[in-house]
């Protein structure tokens, strides 16, 4: 993106198409980050799910955001930046290890039918 759109022109200097894509990413992560910052959802849920993409995307957009902040005195995507900082200091693999996530290799034998039947919830009718 930096090759096609100089960062010193900021977010407003992006083409309509690039700005639309940047908004899709920035607004999503900024809103998600608000939920994390205000304690509505646990940051490990977000970091474990979206991982280093948060940092990678922030890094791609940061120069444009900083220009907007400097030129227009806005608190532009401050939550997104906070989430990127949190993610950079708490690696997703650490979250996964703490959760003790399990794996199931492709091609594993399915469980026996009796196990599947026992796992199904039973329905009851009220009459």
C-alpha positions as a Markdown table, in Angstrom:
| # | Residue | x | y | z |
|---|---|---|---|---|
| 1 | Unk | 0.0 | 0.0 | 0.0 |
| 2 | Unk | 2.8 | 2.4 | 0.8 |
| 3 | Unk | 4.1 | 2.1 | -2.8 |
| 4 | Unk | 0.8 | 3.3 | -4.2 |
| 5 | Unk | -0.2 | 5.8 | -1.5 |
| 6 | Unk | 2.4 | 7.9 | 0.4 |
| 7 | Unk | 1.8 | 7.8 | 4.2 |
| 8 | Unk | 2.4 | 11.5 | 4.6 |
| 9 | Unk | -1.0 | 12.0 | 2.8 |
| 10 | Unk | -2.7 | 10.1 | 5.6 |
| 11 | Unk | -5.9 | 8.1 | 5.5 |
| 12 | Unk | -7.7 | 10.9 | 3.7 |
| 13 | Unk | -5.1 | 10.7 | 0.9 |
| 14 | Unk | -5.9 | 7.1 | 0.1 |
| 15 | Unk | -7.8 | 6.3 | -3.0 |
| 16 | Unk | -11.5 | 5.6 | -2.4 |
| 17 | Unk | -10.9 | 1.9 | -2.9 |
| 18 | Unk | -7.8 | 1.8 | -0.5 |
| 19 | Unk | -9.7 | 3.9 | 2.1 |
| 20 | Unk | -12.7 | 1.5 | 1.9 |
| 21 | Unk | -10.4 | -1.5 | 2.6 |
| 22 | Unk | -8.5 | 0.4 | 5.3 |
| 23 | Unk | -11.8 | 1.3 | 7.0 |
| 24 | Unk | -13.1 | -2.2 | 6.8 |
| 25 | Unk | -10.0 | -3.4 | 8.7 |
| 26 | Unk | -9.5 | -0.3 | 11.0 |
| 27 | Unk | -13.1 | 0.1 | 12.1 |
| 28 | Unk | -13.5 | -3.6 | 12.8 |
| 29 | Unk | -10.3 | -3.9 | 14.9 |
| 30 | Unk | -11.0 | -0.5 | 16.6 |
| 31 | Unk | -14.5 | -1.7 | 17.7 |
| 32 | Unk | -13.2 | -5.1 | 18.8 |
| 33 | Unk | -10.4 | -3.4 | 20.7 |
| 34 | Unk | -12.9 | -1.2 | 22.5 |
| 35 | Unk | -14.6 | -4.3 | 23.9 |
| 36 | Unk | -11.2 | -5.5 | 25.1 |
| 37 | Unk | -10.1 | -2.2 | 26.6 |
| 38 | Unk | -13.4 | -1.8 | 28.5 |
| 39 | Unk | -13.3 | -5.4 | 29.8 |
| 40 | Unk | -16.3 | -6.6 | 27.9 |
| 41 | Unk | -14.4 | -9.5 | 26.4 |
| 42 | Unk | -11.1 | -11.0 | 27.5 |
| 43 | Unk | -8.1 | -10.0 | 25.4 |
| 44 | Unk | -6.9 | -13.6 | 25.3 |
| 45 | Unk | -10.0 | -14.5 | 23.3 |
| 46 | Unk | -9.2 | -11.9 | 20.7 |
| 47 | Unk | -5.5 | -12.4 | 20.7 |
| 48 | Unk | -5.9 | -16.2 | 20.5 |
| 49 | Unk | -8.3 | -15.9 | 17.6 |
| 50 | Unk | -6.9 | -13.1 | 15.4 |
| 51 | Unk | -3.2 | -13.4 | 16.5 |
| 52 | Unk | -0.4 | -11.6 | 14.8 |
| 53 | Unk | -2.7 | -10.4 | 12.0 |
| 54 | Unk | -3.7 | -7.6 | 14.4 |
| 55 | Unk | -0.1 | -6.4 | 14.6 |
| 56 | Unk | 0.6 | -6.9 | 10.9 |
| 57 | Unk | -2.5 | -4.9 | 9.9 |
| 58 | Unk | -1.8 | -2.2 | 12.4 |
| 59 | Unk | 1.8 | -1.9 | 11.2 |
| 60 | Unk | 0.5 | -1.6 | 7.6 |
| 61 | Unk | -1.9 | 1.3 | 8.5 |
| 62 | Unk | 0.0 | 3.0 | 11.4 |
| 63 | Unk | 1.8 | 5.6 | 9.3 |
| 64 | Unk | -1.5 | 6.7 | 7.7 |
| 65 | Unk | -3.1 | 6.9 | 11.2 |
| 66 | Unk | -0.3 | 8.9 | 12.7 |
| 67 | Unk | -0.6 | 11.4 | 9.8 |
| 68 | Unk | -4.3 | 11.8 | 10.5 |
| 69 | Unk | -3.7 | 12.3 | 14.2 |
| 70 | Unk | -1.0 | 14.8 | 13.6 |
| 71 | Unk | -2.8 | 16.8 | 10.9 |
| 72 | Unk | -6.3 | 16.7 | 12.3 |
| 73 | Unk | -5.8 | 16.3 | 16.1 |
| 74 | Unk | -8.0 | 13.2 | 16.2 |
| 75 | Unk | -7.9 | 10.1 | 18.4 |
| 76 | Unk | -8.0 | 8.1 | 15.2 |
| 77 | Unk | -8.1 | 4.3 | 15.9 |
| 78 | Unk | -6.5 | 4.5 | 19.3 |
| 79 | Unk | -8.2 | 1.3 | 20.4 |
| 80 | Unk | -6.9 | -0.6 | 17.4 |
| 81 | Unk | -3.4 | 0.6 | 18.3 |
| 82 | Unk | -3.8 | -0.5 | 21.9 |
| 83 | Unk | -5.0 | -3.9 | 20.8 |
| 84 | Unk | -1.9 | -4.2 | 18.5 |
| 85 | Unk | 0.3 | -3.3 | 21.4 |
| 86 | Unk | -1.4 | -5.9 | 23.7 |
| 87 | Unk | -1.1 | -8.5 | 21.0 |
| 88 | Unk | 2.6 | -7.7 | 20.4 |
| 89 | Unk | 3.3 | -8.3 | 24.1 |
| 90 | Unk | 1.1 | -11.4 | 24.5 |
| 91 | Unk | 1.9 | -13.8 | 21.7 |
| 92 | Unk | -1.1 | -16.0 | 20.4 |
| 93 | Unk | 0.9 | -19.2 | 21.0 |
| 94 | Unk | 1.1 | -18.3 | 24.7 |
| 95 | Unk | -2.6 | -17.9 | 24.8 |
| 96 | Unk | -3.1 | -21.2 | 23.1 |
| 97 | Unk | -0.6 | -22.9 | 25.5 |
| 98 | Unk | -2.3 | -21.4 | 28.5 |
| 99 | Unk | -5.7 | -22.8 | 27.3 |
| 100 | Unk | -4.1 | -26.2 | 26.7 |
| 101 | Unk | -5.7 | -26.4 | 23.3 |
| 102 | Unk | -5.8 | -29.9 | 21.9 |
| 103 | Unk | -5.2 | -31.1 | 18.4 |
| 104 | Unk | -6.8 | -33.8 | 16.3 |
| 105 | Unk | -4.6 | -34.8 | 13.4 |
| 106 | Unk | -6.3 | -35.1 | 10.0 |
| 107 | Unk | -7.1 | -38.7 | 9.2 |
| 108 | Unk | -7.7 | -39.8 | 12.8 |
| 109 | Unk | -10.2 | -42.5 | 13.3 |
| 110 | Unk | -13.7 | -41.3 | 14.3 |
| 111 | Unk | -15.0 | -42.2 | 17.7 |
| 112 | Unk | -17.1 | -45.4 | 17.9 |
| 113 | Unk | -20.8 | -45.1 | 17.2 |
| 114 | Unk | -21.7 | -45.8 | 20.8 |
| 115 | Unk | -19.6 | -42.8 | 21.9 |
| 116 | Unk | -21.3 | -40.6 | 19.4 |
| 117 | Unk | -24.8 | -41.7 | 20.6 |
| 118 | Unk | -23.9 | -41.1 | 24.2 |
| 119 | Unk | -22.7 | -37.6 | 23.4 |
| 120 | Unk | -25.9 | -36.5 | 21.7 |
| 121 | Unk | -28.2 | -34.5 | 24.0 |
| 122 | Unk | -31.4 | -36.2 | 24.9 |
| 123 | Unk | -34.7 | -34.5 | 24.1 |
| 124 | Unk | -37.7 | -34.8 | 26.3 |
| 125 | Unk | -41.2 | -34.1 | 25.4 |
| 126 | Unk | -43.6 | -32.2 | 27.6 |
| 127 | Unk | -47.1 | -33.1 | 27.2 |
